[in-house]
């Protein structure tokens, strides 16, 4: 099932205009949005920042990922829910090249990827819950969905929600909360910069945070 343009939640305005770390966004949002810790960068240096394009993918089948690459808009981050997907390599070099050519923003997959050495060379940001060599099929009749809400861990992810991913993990922020989170993230970074300056001048974290001795 492909969610039509009329049914999609518009992503307009959800594209972040400033970059913050995943940890900063998580804290600024009130410690919400952290996706399962098993979802990690597939290679060193991968970072993701952009609006979510949700994909529901059947187990052991990656046809819906090929469809997603063709349907998503430039800048979109594919966020993929699978069932028992860790033992399959849904994504590899070919799909990374295709996604980069279309200008997509990255992949967050609760499932396996392969061709990891090549993924790093392509440079398309990939986050996954496993690395697995097992191949997938492409069944045209297998059920799946593009653009509709999915769930990863404790969080429902809708089209246009903001995805932030780096070496610490991946965070999802509901698109209607993003302006407030962006402001709070900026304030948090300024506050932490001031704290670091005081630490470098000899201050104790116990005093700075009013912690018991």
N, C-alpha and C positions, 0 to 999 in steps of 0.2 A: 504493500500500500504506500503510495506517495501522497503526502499531505499537500494539497494544492496551495497555490500562492494566496488564495483568498482565505484559506484556513490557517495559514501560518501566523504566528505572532511576529509582527515586524521587528527586525533587528535594528532598525534605524535608531541611532542615538546610543546604542549599547556598546559600540566600538570604543574601547578605552582611549582617551586622549593623553593620558599620562601613564607611565609604567611604574608599577610597584611590585615588590616581591610577593610571592604567594603567602608567606608568613605575615607580612604586613597587612595584606588584604583580609586575611583570615581574622587577625586580631581586630582590625578596624571595623569589621562587620559584626563584631560581638562574638567572635570565636565560632562562627558557623561556616558551613560550606566545604569543609575539608573532605575530599573524596578518599576512598580507601587507600591506606598506606601502601598497599601492594602495587598501586599504579605509579610507576616510576619512569623517568626519562630512559628511552631506549639506548641513548648514547650520551656521552658527556657534553654538556653545554647546551642541550636542547631547552628551549624556553617557548612558552605559548602565552599569547595575550590576544583575546578576541571574542566575538560573539559565537555562542554554541549553535551547532547544527546537529540535532540529535538523530541517531540512527539505531534502529532495533534490528539486530542481525541474528539469524538462526544459527544454532550450534553447527560448527564445522563447515559453514557455507559463507563465502565472501562476496557473492553476487551483489548484495545490497551495498557493499562498500564501493564497488565499481559504479553503481548507480548514484551513490552519494557524491562521489567525486565529480560526476557529470552534472548533478543537480544543484549542488551547493554554490553559494555566491563567493566571489573573491573576498578573502579575509576571514571567512567562516572557519571555525574549529569543529571538525567532526568529532562528536562525542558518542561513543558506541557502547551499547549494552549488548552483551551476548549471554548465552546460557552455557555454563560449564566450558567457557572458551579458552581456558589457560592451556589446554593440550592441543591447540591448533594454531598455526601461523597464518592469521587472517590477512596480514599486511606485509609487504616486502618492498623491494627496490622499485618494481614496475609501478605500483600504486603511489609510492612516494614521488617518483618522477612525474606521474600524471597529475597528482595533487599540486605539486609545485608549479607545473606548467599552467594550471588553472588559477594560480594565485591564492590557494587556500591557506588558512592560517595555522593549521596543525592538526594532529590527531591525538585524541585521548581514548584509549581502547581498553575496556576491561576484558582482555583476552590476550592471545599471543601474537607476536610478530617474529619475522625472521629476516635474513639478509642484513643483519645488524651492522656489519662492517660497511656495506654499501649505503645503508641509511645515513650513517654519519657523513659519508662523502656527498650524498645528495643534498643534505642539509635541511630537509623538510622536518620540522619538529614533530617527533613521535614520542608519545608516552603510552606505556602498556603495562599489563599486570604480569606478563611472562614473556620469555623468549622461547619459541618452540618451532622445530623444523617441520612438524607434521603439516601436510598440505590440506587445502580445503576444496570443496566442490562448488559448483555454480548451478544450482537447481532453480530453473525459472519459476517453479511452482512453490518454492519454499516461502513461508510467510515472513514478512519483515515490514519495516516502516521507515520512511524518511520524513524528518521534520516535525514529527509528533513528540510529545513528552516521553522521556525514559526515566529510569531510576538507576543510579549508581550508589551503592552503599545506602546511607540514610537520606539521600537527597534526590528530589525530583528535579530534572533538568529540562527546561523548555527552550525552544528556539529563541535566540537573542540574549539569553542569560550570559553573563560575562565569565569567561574561563581564564584563569591565571595559573600558569604552571612553570615550575623551575626545579632546581635540584632538591628542594625541600618537599615537593609534592604538588598536588593540583587542588585548586579551590574553585568552587562555583558560587557566583554571587547573582541572586535574582536581578534581572535587568532594571526593575523599578527601584531597587535599593542602591544601584551602582552610583548615582550622583552623590549620595550621602557617604557611601563607603570611600569613594574617591577623595572627598574632602577630609574624612577622618584619617585616611591613609597618609595624606599630605601632612596633616597635623602631627601624626604619630612619628613620621620620619624626622620632622623638625625637632620634636621633643627628644627623640633618641639621639640625634646629632648633638644636642646640647648636653645630654647625659654623658655621652662618650667624651666630649670635650672636658667635662668635669673629672671624669675618671682619669684621663690623661694628665690632669693637673693634680692628681693625688687623692681625689675623693673616694670614699668607700661606697660600694653598692648598698651596704646596710643602711647608711645614712641617706643616700639618695632616694631609696625606696621606703624609708622609714620602717625597716625590718627589725624585729627583735634580735638583740645580741645574746 
